[in-house]
Amino acid sequence: MNNQQKYIEIKQKRRQSKKTEKRNASYQEVIYIFEKVLEGWKTIRIYNTIIQNDPSSTILKKNVENIATGNSKVYETELSSEEFEKYKLLREKVYQYHIDIKLIKKEIKNNL
């Protein structure tokens, strides 16, 4: 492995670590948030449930709101390949859910 490849690998690990820390949520919490968004829960309810179930959680309401949009990266190294596939599927469904909501709101607005 040459120096350029080592540098890129170290940079990727550092970036991954930084983004994981900034997320303030474990991968289990991210998956939980995705599942609850798809069930139609509001972000405040998701946040309160997480805090009630795990008072030591460091997640913030703002983090829940961000994650609920599907805008949260969980890395393959954080979980097994089976769990990672579940995460990718849920993330795609969350994106689609938000697109569908926007389309419905637009349709309602146009019909008024």
JOCORZI-V674647 format. One record per residue. N is the residue number from 1. PHI is phi in whole degrees, -180 to 180 (NA if undefined). PSI is psi in radians with two decimals (999 if undefined). BURIAL is b if it has 9 or more other ideal C-beta (glycine too) atoms within 8 Angstrom, else e. Layout:
n: <N	N>
phi: <PHI	PHI>
psi: <PSI	PSI>
burial: <BURIAL	BURIAL>
//
This chain:
n: <1	2	3	4	5	6	7	8	9	10	11	12	13	14	15	16	17	18	19	20	21	22	23	24	25	26	27	28	29	30	31	32	33	34	35	36	37	38	39	40	41	42	43	44	45	46	47	48	49	50	51	52	53	54	55	56	57	58	59	60	61	62	63	64	65	66	67	68	69	70	71	72	73	74	75	76	77	78	79	80	81	82	83	84	85	86	87	88	89	90	91	92	93	94	95	96	97	98	99	100	101	102	103	104	105	106	107	108	109	110	111	112>
phi: <NA	-84	-63	-62	-66	-62	-60	-63	-64	-64	-62	-64	-64	-64	-63	-62	-62	-64	-69	-66	-64	-64	-64	59	-143	-75	-63	-64	-67	-62	-63	-60	-61	-58	-61	-72	-61	-68	-85	93	-70	-79	-63	-66	-67	-62	-59	-61	-65	-62	-66	-68	-76	-142	-60	-85	-63	-98	-68	-110	-58	-60	-64	-62	-62	-65	-64	-62	-82	92	-90	-150	-99	-110	-90	-59	-72	-79	-146	-71	-63	-65	-66	-65	-64	-61	-59	-61	-65	-62	-62	-63	-65	-65	-57	-64	-57	-70	-65	-61	-61	-62	-64	-64	-62	-64	-63	-63	-62	-69	-84	-82>
psi: <2.17	3.06	-0.66	-0.77	-0.71	-0.78	-0.80	-0.75	-0.78	-0.73	-0.75	-0.74	-0.73	-0.77	-0.76	-0.78	-0.77	-0.79	-0.61	-0.74	-0.76	-0.53	-0.52	0.40	2.48	2.87	-0.53	-0.70	-0.66	-0.83	-0.73	-0.80	-0.80	-0.80	-0.75	-0.61	-0.75	-0.39	-0.09	0.21	2.58	2.69	-0.60	-0.65	-0.72	-0.83	-0.86	-0.70	-0.74	-0.80	-0.67	-0.69	-0.52	1.50	-0.34	-0.01	2.45	0.13	2.52	2.76	-0.69	-0.69	-0.71	-0.75	-0.75	-0.83	-0.64	-0.36	-0.14	0.00	1.13	2.24	2.15	2.30	2.59	-0.51	-0.27	-0.38	3.01	2.85	-0.60	-0.80	-0.63	-0.68	-0.71	-0.79	-0.84	-0.71	-0.81	-0.73	-0.75	-0.72	-0.67	-0.77	-0.84	-0.68	-0.81	-0.61	-0.78	-0.73	-0.79	-0.72	-0.71	-0.80	-0.70	-0.74	-0.76	-0.78	-0.71	-0.50	-0.17	999>
burial: <e	e	e	e	e	b	e	e	b	e	e	e	e	e	e	b	e	e	b	b	e	e	b	e	b	e	b	e	b	b	b	b	b	b	b	b	b	b	e	e	e	e	b	e	b	b	b	e	b	b	b	e	e	e	e	e	b	e	b	e	e	e	b	b	b	b	b	b	e	b	e	b	e	b	e	e	e	e	e	e	e	e	b	b	e	b	b	e	e	b	b	e	b	b	b	e	b	b	e	e	e	e	e	e	e	e	e	e	e	e	e	e>
//
